């Protein structure tokens, strides 16, 4: 009986040992998926925080001192060139114009009389010249008075949209006091800051002579329905940020964009002959990025890399890899540095096609 129990126990032990051995063998035979970096041309879309400005945005101010008699427009209203906007009490300026005209008439009469006397050699030519100067001065006063009177009626200098009214009817205005602002939103200037390195890439690129097309992502995370063109670059860098401002012009036929809005400019940046790897093949330690490189001896070695740019599911690698390397694709957390593993190689192009990438 005891022998039977011993035999049964031994059998169970051998069976468990055999199962454990098979499990370890199966685990040891697990093949990890590996691939290689791919070298190719690609395009990435970079976004830059932007400020949106009207192509014309001005302050409308009172040109003369006086009471604001009438407002012909309302906030947010579209106005046309020459349309009346404000009327300042004109009484004083009308009186000054009448006075100037009267003085001009008197000077004209004096000039005619002096000319008759000069023709009869009664007065000297100098007196005639003085009369002529007085007449010219009086006419100049008429023009000046007319100008002041004209300033009491303020009209729109261009087609645009009214902003907030800063004064109400009956307000006593000082010369130069702000009344409102006017924006021409037919086109919009969108400013965005570009780092120095990216500016240099842009300015020495092969297509620098052609105006670059950009898109605008609005604050509601939707694309604006018009494309913009990069037209100008400011003259100097900001010494504090190391950036330089670009300006793109967007048509705004539907009036969607308004002065002062924010958004993001999306600009396609080409990269030529760059090393590309899947993001899933990387891991981070502190502030550094690594991949596992597999040598010909099938030993895993940790390799630091420098990321140049990011695409959906992809990294562009500036330093640390070549297209001849083999990197671990899956099972990063299952291996250790200097561990020997079995591998199964997958072609890089096959990996790219399965990652739904936007590389060309």
Secondary structure, DSSP 8 states (H G I E B T S, - for coil): -HHHHHHHHHHHHHHHHHHHHHHHHHHHT-EEEEE--EEEEEEEEEEEEEEEEEEEEEEEE-SS-EEEEEE---TT-EE-TT-EEEEE--HHHHHHHHHHHHHHHHHHHHHHHHHHHHHTTSS-HHHHHHHHHHHHHHHHHHHHHHHHHHTTEEE-SSSEEE------TT-EE-TT-EEEEEEEEEEEEEEEEEEHHHHHHHHTSTTTTS--EEEEEETTS-B-SS-EEEEEE-SS--TTT-EEEEEEEEE-TT----TT-EEEEEEEEEEEEEEEEEGGGEEEETTEEEEEEE-TT-BEEEEEEEEEEEETTEEEEEES--TT--EE-S-GGG--TT-B-EEEE--HHHHHHHTT----
